[in-house]
Amino acid sequence: MTDYDFSIGMLIPLKSHLVIDFSAGVLFILWPFIFDFTGLALAYYLVMGFGILLVVGLTQSDEESQLNQSAQD
């Protein structure tokens, strides 16, 4: 559903998708503190949240890919 080279259906621009993912990561990190999760639930939400933020941070948008290619040329 994302406008990405490996996407099945290209409906959502990649930058919009990354914003949604970033927001989900932040919510995953905040959720256990808002609802006072402990133990395994706390660990799960923190690991998932930081994992999502890591993936978002490592994902290159089309503009970034084009800038990297033009810099190498």
Contacts in CASP RR format, 6 or more apart in sequence:
PFRMAT RR
TARGET T0000
AUTHOR 0000-0000-0000
METHOD contacts of the structure
MODEL  1
MTDYDFSIGMLIPLKSHLVIDFSAGVLFILWPFIFDFTGLALAYYLVMGF
GILLVVGLTQSDEESQLNQSAQD
1 7 0 8 1.000
1 8 0 8 1.000
1 9 0 8 1.000
1 10 0 8 1.000
1 11 0 8 1.000
1 12 0 8 1.000
1 17 0 8 1.000
2 9 0 8 1.000
2 10 0 8 1.000
2 11 0 8 1.000
2 12 0 8 1.000
2 13 0 8 1.000
2 14 0 8 1.000
2 17 0 8 1.000
3 10 0 8 1.000
3 11 0 8 1.000
3 12 0 8 1.000
3 13 0 8 1.000
3 14 0 8 1.000
4 10 0 8 1.000
4 14 0 8 1.000
4 17 0 8 1.000
14 59 0 8 1.000
14 61 0 8 1.000
14 62 0 8 1.000
15 61 0 8 1.000
18 56 0 8 1.000
18 59 0 8 1.000
18 61 0 8 1.000
21 52 0 8 1.000
21 55 0 8 1.000
21 56 0 8 1.000
22 52 0 8 1.000
22 53 0 8 1.000
22 56 0 8 1.000
24 49 0 8 1.000
24 52 0 8 1.000
25 48 0 8 1.000
25 49 0 8 1.000
25 50 0 8 1.000
25 51 0 8 1.000
25 52 0 8 1.000
25 53 0 8 1.000
25 56 0 8 1.000
26 49 0 8 1.000
26 53 0 8 1.000
28 45 0 8 1.000
28 46 0 8 1.000
28 48 0 8 1.000
28 49 0 8 1.000
28 52 0 8 1.000
29 45 0 8 1.000
29 46 0 8 1.000
29 49 0 8 1.000
29 50 0 8 1.000
29 53 0 8 1.000
31 37 0 8 1.000
31 45 0 8 1.000
32 38 0 8 1.000
32 41 0 8 1.000
32 42 0 8 1.000
32 45 0 8 1.000
32 46 0 8 1.000
37 45 0 8 1.000
60 68 0 8 1.000
END
